[in-house]
């Protein structure tokens, strides 16, 4: 009788050890790996791979965290875009323009080049808003931005500074290039906006 109890006790102990080992391998280690990956991500270390797991529950957990990670990245990108672009025209805003000016000035200084900056203010824009309404005024601002962009090189930056003020950054432009660009932009507005 005593040997039966000892045998059952040894079997129970072995079962518990097997259960703990299996739980560690299938659940605890993958969760610890997910935790390490998430902590690394929180510290700004991108590209840390999420572990693979054999259990459905842990695999679901890894997939949920992966989806959460993707959604956070999308929101971060959207917030960054909104912080650097005008919400109405989607043109770069004052902040992004200043960043590009600083960048292009450093580049021009290193390479011995030049850059141009044009400031554009729409005359009598307030009258458009007052007589036709803000919706028409907004549509006019969008059209102005579109026309300015279409008239310039891909390397140039058209920015909306606010209200009816725009700026055009012309990297690598000489004085003559700036004068030509200004004339070209004036020609763009010879055609009426309907």
PAMI-799325 format. One record per residue: residue in one letter; z, y, x of N, C-alpha, C, O in turn. Coordinates in pm, whole numbers, plus 50000, padded with zeros to 5 digits. Layout:
aZYXZYXZYXZYX ...
//
This chain:
x500004988350080500005000050000500005012550086499305022250056 x500765012450188500845023650281499485026150347499085037750362 x498795015850387497475017450451496445023150354495525030150396 x496585020150225495685025650124495905040650111494945048250103 x497155045050110497475059350100496985066650225496415077550215 x497205060650341496745067050466495225067550467494645077650509 x494575056950423493115056850416492585067550321491615074350353 x493235068950205492825079150108493055093050164492245102050145 x494185094850234494495107750295493475111350403493015122750410 x493135101750487492125104050592490775107250529490075116250575 x490425100050424489155102650354489165116650293488165123750299 x490285120550234490385133950174490275144750282489625154950261 x490925142450395490855152150505489425153150557488935164150583 x488765141850573487365141950619486465148950518485555156350554 x486735146550389485945153250285486145168350290485175175850278 x487385172850308487675187150316486995193250440486425204150433 x487055186050552486395190950675484895191850653484265201750692 x484305181750592482875181850561482525193250467481525200250487 x483345195150365483125205950269483205219650337482355228250314 x484205221650421484345234350493483185236650589482675247850598 x482775226450659481645227550753480355230950678479595239650721 x480125224150568478935226750488478965240850429477955247950431 x480115244850378480255258450322480025268850431479375279050408 x480565266250550480375275650661478895276850696478375287850714 x478225265450705476825265350747475895271050640474965278550672 x476135267750513475225271650406475555285150343474655291650288 x476815289550348477205301650277477755312350372477245323550378 x478805308750445479515318850523478675324550638478635336650657 x477995316050713477165320950824476025329950775475815340750831 x475275325750670474225334850621474785348150570474175358650592 x475935347750502476525360250453476955368950571476785381150568 x477515362750675477895370250795476665376250862476715387550912 x475555368750864474325374050923473775385650840473285395450896 x473845384550707473435395650620474305407750646473805418950653 x475605405650659476525416650686476175423450818476145435750825 x475915415650923475535421551053474245429551041474135440551096 x473265424050968471985431050951472185444150876471585454350912 x473005444050772473255456150694474025466550775473735478550765 x474995462150855475725471450941474785477651044474865489651072 x473915469651101472945474851198472035485051132471715495451190 x471605482051011470755491350935471505504350908470925515150920 x472775503250871473585515250843473735523950967473885536050957 x473695517751085473805525151210472455530351258472355536451365 x471405527951179470095533351212469215524151293468155528351340 x469615511851312468805502251386467845495551289468225486151219 x466635500451283465675494751188465045482151246465065479951367 x464505474151160463815462051203464725450251227464275440151283 x465975450951188466875439451203466515429451094466575432750976 x466135417251132465675407751030466825402350946467935400050995 x466535400350821467485393850731467375378850754466275373650773 x468495371850751468465357450779467865349450664467835353950550 x467395337650698466915328250598468085319350557468925315850640 x468135315750430469205307150382468615295950298467575297550233 x469305284550301468835272950224469375273050081468775266849993 x470485279750058471055279649924470415290549839470085301349888 x470255287749712469625297049620470435309749608469875320749608 x471735308449599472595320149581472515329649699472365341749682 x472605324149819472545332549939471145338349956470995349849996 x470135330449926468755335349935468545346749835467885356649867 x469105345449715469025356249616469735368849667469245379949648 x470875366749731471615378049788470795385149895470725397449896 x470185377549984469345383250090468165390750029467835401850072 x467525384849929466395391449863466825404249792466105414249793 x468005403949729468505415949661468765427149761468415438649736 x469375423749874469595433949976468275438850035468145450650067 x467315429850050465995433950100465315443750005464725453550048 x465405440849876464825449849776465555463249774464935473749763 x466875462749785467655475049790467235483349913467105495549904 x467035476650024466605483450147465245490150126465065501750165 x464305483250066462985489050039463085501249948462435511449971 x463905500049844464065511249750464715523349817464325534649791 x465695520949902466335531949975465315538850067465275551150073 x464495531050136463465536750224462465545150143462075556050186 x462065540150026461145547749942461765560849897461095571249898 x463025560449859463715572749816463875582449933463725594549915 x464175577250051464295585850168462955592750197462925604650225 x461875585150190460555590950214460225601450110459665611950143 x460565598749985460315608449878461145621149899460635632249882 x462405619549935463255631249959462755639450078462765651750074 x462315632550182461785639650298460515647350259460315658750300 x459655640850181458435647550136458775660050054458195670650075 x459715658549961460105669849877460735681149958460555692949926 x461455677550063462095687850146461085695650228461375706850271 x459895689950250458915696250338457645700950267456735706250332 x457575699150136456365702950062456725710949938457785709149877 x455825719849903455975727949783455775718949661454805711349656 x456665719749564456605710749449455415713549357454935704449289 x454935725849355453825729149267452475725449328451685718449266 x452225730149449450905728249511450825715849599449735711749638 x451945709949631452085698849727451685702649869451565693949955 x451485715449893451205720150029452495719850110453585719750054 x452365719650243453575721250324454315734050284453695743950246 x455645733650294456425745550261456785753150390456305749850498 x457625763150376458005771650489458655763350601458385765650719 x459515753950565460205745750665459225737650748459305737550871 x458295730850682457315722750754456385731750835455995728150947 x456015743150781455165752450855455855756750984455225756951090 x457135760250977457865764451097457925753151200457795755751320 x458125740751154458115729251246456765728051315456695725851436 x455695729651239454345728351297454035740051390453365738251492 x454505751851356454305763351445454995760851579454405762851685 x456245756351573456985753451697456265742751779456115744151900 x455825732151713455115721451783453835726751846453575724251964 x453035734051769451755739051820451945749551929451115750752019 x453035757351921453305767152026453665760052158453205764152264 x454485749552150454805741952272453555735652330453345735852452 x452725730052243451485723852289450555734152351449975731652457 x450415745652288449555756352342450105761152476449325763952568 x451415762152487452025766652612451745756652725451405760652837 x451895743752697451645733352798450185732852839449875731152957 x449305734452742447875732852770447175746152798445975746452826 x447915757052790447305770152814446385774352700445455782052721 x446645769452581445795772552467446385783652381447345790352419 x445785785352265446215795652171446335789452032445935778052008 x446885797251943446895793351802446865806051719447235816851766 x446435804551596446375816051506447225813551383447435802251341 x447695824551325448485823851202448015834851109448065846651143 x447565830850991447145840450890448155840450776448625829950733 x448485852250730449385853550615448555858650498447765868050513 x448725852450383447925855950265448855858850149449745850950116 x448655870150087449435874249971448425877549861447495885349884 x448595871849743447665874249634448005887549565449115889349516 x447065896549563447265909349496447245907449344446455899549292 x448105914649276448185915249130448445901549065448065899348950 x449075892649138449395879549082450395880848967450335873248870 x451295890248978452295892448872451615895448739452105891348634 x450505902348744449765905548621449235892748555449195891948432 x448845882948635448375870248580449515863548504449345859148390 x450675862748568451835856748502452235864348376452555858348273 x452215877848384452665885948271451705885448153452135885448038 x450395884948181449415885348071449005871548022448795869647902 x448885861848112448385848548074449475837848073449255826848022 x450635840948128451745831448128451905824048260450975823348340 x453075818548279453395811748405452595798948424452315795048537 x452235792448315451455780048328450095783048391449625775648477 x449465793948348448175797948406448395802648550447585799648638 x449485809948574449805814248710449985802348803449515802648917 x450675791948756450855779848837449525773148866449265768748978 x448675772348764447345766348784446535774348886445805768648966 x446675787548883445975795948979446485793249121445685792449215 x447785791749137448345788949271447845775549323447545774249442 x447765765549237447265752549278445805753749322445405748049423 x445005761149245443595763049279443445770549411442595767049493 x444255780749432444195788149559444495778749675443775778849775 x445535770549663445865761049769444735751249795444415748249910 x444125746349689443015736849703441845743349774441245737349863 x441515755549735440385762549797440655765549944439765764150028 x441875769649975442205772550115442075759950200441485760350308 x442605749050152442515736450227441075732050247440705727550355 x440275733250144438885728650151438065736750251437085731850305 x438465749150274437685757850362438035756350510437345761950595 x439075748850540439555748250678439395734350738439025724850671 x439705733650868439635720850940440825712150900441835717050849 x440695699150924441785689950895443015692750981444135689850940 x442805698351099443915701051190444685713751154445775716051206 x444125721951065444785734351024445825731150915445715721250844 x446815739750906447855737850805447835749550708447935761050749 x447705746450580447855756350474449215753850412449515742750370 x450045764250406451385762850352451625773350244451105784450251 x452405769550147452855779450047454265783450085455165775150094 x454435796350108455725801450150456635804250033457865804750048 x456055806249916456815809349796456085819849717455315827649772 x456315820149587455645830049503454145829349521453525818749504 x453555840749556452105841249577451745842749724450685848049757 x452625838249812452395839449956452015826050017452665815849992 x450985826350097450495814550168450385818050315450325829750353 x450365807850398450135809650541449165798950587449125787950532 x448375802350689447425792950746447665792550896447575802750964 x447975780750947448175778651090446915772451147446425762251099 x446385778851252445145774451314445425770551459445295778951549 x445795757951485446085753951623444815753751708443745749851663 x444975758051832443835758051924442785768451894441685767651947 x443105778251809442115788151767442175800451857443255805251892 x441005805251895440915817751970440955829351873440955827351751 x440975841351925440955853351840439705853451751439775856651633 x438585849751809437325849351733437395838851622436925841051511 x437995827251655438135816651554438985821351436438695818151321 x440035828951466440915833851361440185843851272440315843451149 x439405852651333438635862451257437615855251168437445858851051 x436945845151223435975837551144436655830151029436145829650918 x437825824351058438545817250953438975826750842438905823350724 x439425838850879439835848750779438655852650691438785853950570 x437485854650753436285858150677435895846650584435515848850469 x435985834550634435645822750553436575821650432436135818350322 x437875824350454438835823650345438595834650242438795832550122 x438185846450288437855857150193436655853250108436615856149988 x435665846550169434485842150094434855832149986434225831849880 x435875823950012436295813949915436685820349783436505814449677 x437225832649789437725839149669436695848349603437025855649509 x435455847949653434405855549586433995848949456433495855549364 x434215836049448433885828549326435095829349233436215826949276 x434875832749107436025834149014436705820848986436105810148996 x437955821948950438725810348906438725810648754439135820548692 x438265799848694438195799448547439415792248491439545790848369 
//
